[in-house]
Amino acid sequence: MTPAPRFSPGDAVLVKDDWPERRGPCHIRTPHYLRGRTGTIQRVLGAFANPEDLAFARPAPKRVLYHVLFAQPPIFDEGEPGDEVLVEIFEHWLEPAEAKVMA
């Protein structure tokens, strides 16, 4: 069964600030430099087998994959206003941006 997308183009999302590699061997496709960052859904790409499970020959449920757009200057501390980074991120790494608690 193909899961329904939780997010739509234009939705603000927060990449979870999670570090499973600190808990043991794992395969992660979400770039570390985006964890804890806010982006905008640009496109729903469909549902695909989770590569984090496939890497270890485990059953891999289908997960929704998105194109998420981020402003470049705050990520790399370089670039001009308007420079952007577009990344493919699976839904289980995303949450609504408003869920972020301000410290």
C-alpha positions in Angstrom: 0.0 0.0 0.0 1.4 3.4 -1.0 1.3 5.9 1.9 -0.5 9.3 1.4 1.8 12.3 1.5 1.7 14.2 4.8 3.0 17.4 3.3 2.1 19.5 0.2 4.1 21.9 -1.9 4.5 25.2 0.0 4.4 23.6 3.4 7.2 24.7 5.8 8.9 21.7 7.4 11.6 21.1 10.0 14.2 18.4 9.4 14.4 16.3 12.6 17.5 17.0 14.7 18.1 13.3 15.2 21.5 11.4 15.1 20.8 7.7 14.8 24.4 7.0 13.7 25.3 7.7 17.3 23.1 4.8 18.4 24.7 2.2 16.2 25.3 1.2 12.6 22.9 2.7 10.2 22.6 4.2 6.7 21.2 7.7 6.5 20.4 9.7 3.4 19.5 12.9 5.2 22.4 15.3 5.2 23.7 16.1 8.7 24.0 19.8 7.8 20.2 20.0 7.3 19.2 18.5 10.6 17.3 21.0 12.7 16.8 23.3 9.7 13.6 24.6 8.2 12.8 24.3 4.6 9.8 24.4 2.2 8.3 21.4 0.4 8.7 22.0 -3.4 7.4 18.7 -4.8 6.1 15.3 -3.7 8.2 12.7 -5.6 6.3 9.6 -4.7 6.7 6.7 -2.3 9.8 4.5 -2.4 11.3 1.6 -0.3 13.2 3.1 2.6 16.9 3.0 1.8 17.8 3.1 5.5 16.4 -0.4 5.7 17.5 -1.6 2.3 21.1 -1.0 3.1 20.9 -3.7 5.8 18.6 -6.1 3.8 15.7 -5.4 6.2 12.1 -5.2 5.0 11.8 -1.7 3.7 8.4 0.0 3.9 7.6 2.6 1.3 8.1 6.1 2.5 7.1 9.4 0.8 10.0 11.3 -0.7 10.0 15.1 -1.2 12.1 17.8 -2.8 12.7 20.3 0.1 14.1 23.8 -0.6 16.4 25.5 1.9 18.0 29.0 1.9 21.7 28.4 1.3 23.4 31.3 3.3 22.3 30.1 6.8 23.4 26.5 6.1 26.9 27.1 4.8 27.4 30.7 6.0 28.1 31.7 2.4 26.3 32.7 -0.7 23.9 35.5 -1.5 20.3 36.1 -0.4 18.2 34.1 -2.8 20.7 31.2 -3.2 19.0 27.9 -2.4 19.7 24.2 -1.9 17.2 21.6 -3.1 17.4 18.2 -1.4 15.5 14.9 -1.5 14.3 14.0 2.0 12.1 11.1 3.1 9.0 12.0 5.1 10.0 10.2 8.4 12.7 12.9 8.7 10.3 15.8 8.5 7.8 17.4 10.8 5.7 20.6 10.5 7.9 23.7 11.0 5.6 25.1 13.7 6.4 22.0 15.8 9.8 23.5 16.5 10.0 24.8 20.1 11.9 28.0 20.4 14.6 28.0 23.1 
